[in-house]
Amino acid sequence: METHTKSTFDTLPDSGYVRQSQIIPNVIPVSSASWWRGVKSGRYPKPVKFSERVTAWRVGDIRLLLVNQAAEVAP
């Protein structure tokens, strides 16, 4: 699992924002519907709405999510 987490960290930019297509399914392997259910429930980070048609997530929030998910799996 650590190798997978490391590779997803490597695919993210160092800072800034990422769009949904940059997150799923390559970084977080879920469907779009599952992603949005997770956002609504608080499992996944809240997005930042830049305009009516542009939504993105802070890279730091996504990295924190990955770290927390790895910690849940680790013995």
GUDO-714955 format. One record per atom (N, C-alpha, C): x, y, z; residue number from 1. Coordinates in steps of 0.001 Angstrom, whole numbers. Example, Ala and Ser with C-alpha at 12.3 -4.5 7.8 and 13.67 -1.06 7.14 Angstrom:
// residues 2
ATOM        px        py        pz   num
ATOM     13190     -5690      7800     1
ATOM     12300     -4500      7800     1
ATOM     13200     -3300      7800     1
ATOM     12850     -2250      7080     2
ATOM     13670     -1060      7140     2
ATOM     12900        30      7870     2
// end
This chain:
// residues 75
ATOM        px        py        pz   num
ATOM       827     -1201         0     1
ATOM         0         0         0     1
ATOM       863      1254         0     1
ATOM      1962      1244       709     2
ATOM      2814      2428       773     2
ATOM      3324      2820      -604     2
ATOM      3662      1844     -1445     3
ATOM      4135      2147     -2786     3
ATOM      3051      2863     -3576     3
ATOM      1802      2393     -3464     4
ATOM       695      3041     -4159     4
ATOM       508      4472     -3670     4
ATOM       550      4676     -2351     5
ATOM       393      6014     -1790     5
ATOM      1511      6922     -2267     5
ATOM      2738      6420     -2281     6
ATOM      3872      7216     -2731     6
ATOM      3682      7629     -4190     6
ATOM      3256      6696     -5034     7
ATOM      3087      7023     -6441     7
ATOM      1977      8053     -6631     7
ATOM       937      8024     -5819     8
ATOM      -114      9023     -5959     8
ATOM       382     10382     -5491     8
ATOM      1221     10398     -4473     9
ATOM      1823     11661     -4061     9
ATOM      2636     12238     -5214     9
ATOM      3365     11381     -5919    10
ATOM      4211     11834     -7022    10
ATOM      3404     12385     -8192    10
ATOM      2168     11936     -8346    11
ATOM      1364     12405     -9469    11
ATOM       701     13749     -9189    11
ATOM       666     14165     -7940    12
ATOM        50     15443     -7588    12
ATOM      1057     16574     -7699    12
ATOM       610     17765     -8071    13
ATOM      1517     18911     -8043    13
ATOM      1914     19217     -6596    13
ATOM      2963     20010     -6417    14
ATOM      3446     20330     -5071    14
ATOM      2449     21161     -4276    14
ATOM      1749     22044     -4939    15
ATOM       771     22893     -4255    15
ATOM      -275     23339     -5256    15
ATOM     -1235     24092     -4764    16
ATOM     -2273     24602     -5642    16
ATOM     -3547     23783     -5566    16
ATOM     -4188     23649     -6700    17
ATOM     -5481     22991     -6769    17
ATOM     -5479     21933     -7860    17
ATOM     -6320     20921     -7686    18
ATOM     -6499     19885     -8701    18
ATOM     -7980     19713     -8974    18
ATOM     -8279     19366    -10212    19
ATOM     -9656     19125    -10619    19
ATOM    -10004     17664    -10374    19
ATOM    -11272     17358    -10421    20
ATOM    -11747     15995    -10166    20
ATOM    -11073     14990    -11099    20
ATOM    -10894     15338    -12350    21
ATOM    -10288     14405    -13309    21
ATOM     -8836     14081    -12966    21
ATOM     -8192     14921    -12166    22
ATOM     -6824     14667    -11735    22
ATOM     -6795     13793    -10477    22
ATOM     -7920     13673     -9806    23
ATOM     -7996     12923     -8553    23
ATOM     -8498     11506     -8778    23
ATOM     -9620     11389     -9489    24
ATOM    -10202     10064     -9689    24
ATOM    -10113      9665    -11153    24
ATOM     -9870      8437    -11470    25
ATOM     -9648      7281    -10605    25
ATOM     -8173      7018    -10289    25
ATOM     -7257      7864    -10785    26
ATOM     -5826      7562    -10644    26
ATOM     -5289      7740     -9226    26
ATOM     -5699      8772     -8526    27
ATOM     -5197      9011     -7170    27
ATOM     -6101      8349     -6140    27
ATOM     -7388      8554     -6277    28
ATOM     -8383      7929     -5408    28
ATOM     -9242      7038     -6312    28
ATOM     -9121      5714     -6183    29
ATOM     -9813      4811     -7120    29
ATOM    -11290      4603     -6786    29
ATOM    -12099      5625     -7029    30
ATOM    -13542      5538     -6824    30
ATOM    -14237      6138     -8031    30
ATOM    -15518      5890     -8152    31
ATOM    -16304      6492     -9226    31
ATOM    -16605      7950     -8884    31
ATOM    -17044      8679     -9869    32
ATOM    -17422     10077     -9655    32
ATOM    -18564     10182     -8649    32
ATOM    -19543      9295     -8773    33
ATOM    -20683      9321     -7846    33
ATOM    -20232      9029     -6416    33
ATOM    -19346      8052     -6252    34
ATOM    -18822      7735     -4909    34
ATOM    -18016      8891     -4351    34
ATOM    -17247      9560     -5206    35
ATOM    -16461     10721     -4783    35
ATOM    -17385     11803     -4218    35
ATOM    -18433     12135     -4967    36
ATOM    -19329     13197     -4524    36
ATOM    -20126     12808     -3277    36
ATOM    -20490     11527     -3141    37
ATOM    -21126     11081     -1901    37
ATOM    -20165     11246      -728    37
ATOM    -18880     10922      -958    38
ATOM    -17871     11080        83    38
ATOM    -17641     12536       450    38
ATOM    -17696     13422      -528    39
ATOM    -17563     14862      -261    39
ATOM    -18742     15320       595    39
ATOM    -19944     14896       206    40
ATOM    -21147     15295       935    40
ATOM    -21140     14784      2378    40
ATOM    -20626     13567      2576    41
ATOM    -20617     12971      3924    41
ATOM    -19445     13458      4779    41
ATOM    -18460     14099      4158    42
ATOM    -17295     14567      4901    42
ATOM    -16116     13610      4860    42
ATOM    -16281     12479      4199    43
ATOM    -15169     11526      4065    43
ATOM    -14046     12112      3204    43
ATOM    -14409     12847      2167    44
ATOM    -13441     13474      1270    44
ATOM    -13481     14984      1472    44
ATOM    -12395     15674      1124    45
ATOM    -12330     17126      1359    45
ATOM    -13383     17911       583    45
ATOM    -13733     19047      1147    46
ATOM    -14666     19951       470    46
ATOM    -13948     20645      -687    46
ATOM    -14646     20842     -1789    47
ATOM    -14041     21521     -2929    47
ATOM    -14091     23036     -2776    47
ATOM    -13342     23699     -3640    48
ATOM    -13374     25154     -3753    48
ATOM    -14053     25449     -5086    48
ATOM    -15079     26269     -5049    49
ATOM    -15833     26607     -6253    49
ATOM    -15277     27916     -6818    49
ATOM    -14615     27836     -7982    50
ATOM    -14039     29023     -8605    50
ATOM    -15041     29755     -9491    50
ATOM    -15955     29020    -10080    51
ATOM    -17017     29605    -10888    51
ATOM    -18135     28572    -10990    51
ATOM    -19159     28886    -11735    52
ATOM    -20290     27972    -11867    52
ATOM    -19857     26608    -12394    52
ATOM    -18856     26592    -13276    53
ATOM    -18439     25340    -13911    53
ATOM    -17047     24864    -13503    53
ATOM    -16397     25558    -12583    54
ATOM    -15041     25177    -12189    54
ATOM    -14980     24898    -10691    54
ATOM    -14712     23635    -10366    55
ATOM    -14581     23183     -8985    55
ATOM    -13243     22482     -8862    55
ATOM    -12532     22717     -7768    56
ATOM    -11224     22089     -7565    56
ATOM    -11014     21819     -6081    56
ATOM     -9987     21046     -5792    57
ATOM     -9631     20707     -4414    57
ATOM     -8205     21145     -4146    57
ATOM     -7944     21584     -2916    58
ATOM     -6588     21957     -2523    58
ATOM     -5720     20706     -2503    58
ATOM     -4534     20800     -3092    59
ATOM     -3622     19660     -3120    59
ATOM     -3288     19215     -1697    59
ATOM     -3090     20145      -795    60
ATOM     -2788     19805       588    60
ATOM     -3874     18966      1223    60
ATOM     -5138     19254       913    61
ATOM     -6255     18469      1447    61
ATOM     -6242     17042       888    61
ATOM     -5914     16899      -385    62
ATOM     -5863     15580     -1009    62
ATOM     -4696     14774      -438    62
ATOM     -3547     15425      -265    63
ATOM     -2395     14735       330    63
ATOM     -2709     14274      1754    63
ATOM     -3374     15112      2529    64
ATOM     -3764     14742      3894    64
ATOM     -4727     13550      3876    64
ATOM     -5659     13543      2956    65
ATOM     -6575     12423      2798    65
ATOM     -5802     11136      2538    65
ATOM     -4821     11186      1650    66
ATOM     -4031      9997      1330    66
ATOM     -3244      9501      2538    66
ATOM     -2673     10419      3297    67
ATOM     -1930     10047      4502    67
ATOM     -2869      9381      5508    67
ATOM     -4039      9963      5701    68
ATOM     -5008      9399      6644    68
ATOM     -5500      8028      6195    68
ATOM     -5728      7853      4887    69
ATOM     -6158      6558      4394    69
ATOM     -5077      5506      4588    69
ATOM     -3823      5883      4368    70
ATOM     -2708      4950      4561    70
ATOM     -2592      4568      6032    70
ATOM     -2833      5517      6940    71
ATOM     -2752      5241      8374    71
ATOM     -3870      4289      8809    71
ATOM     -5037      4389      8179    72
ATOM     -6160      3492      8512    72
ATOM     -5848      2053      8127    72
ATOM     -5098      1866      7047    73
ATOM     -4793       538      6539    73
ATOM     -3600       -76      7264    73
ATOM     -2664       747      7704    74
ATOM     -1441       241      8337    74
ATOM     -1764      -470      9657    74
ATOM     -1049     -1572      9914    75
ATOM     -1302     -2322     11162    75
ATOM      -794     -1596     12383    75
// end
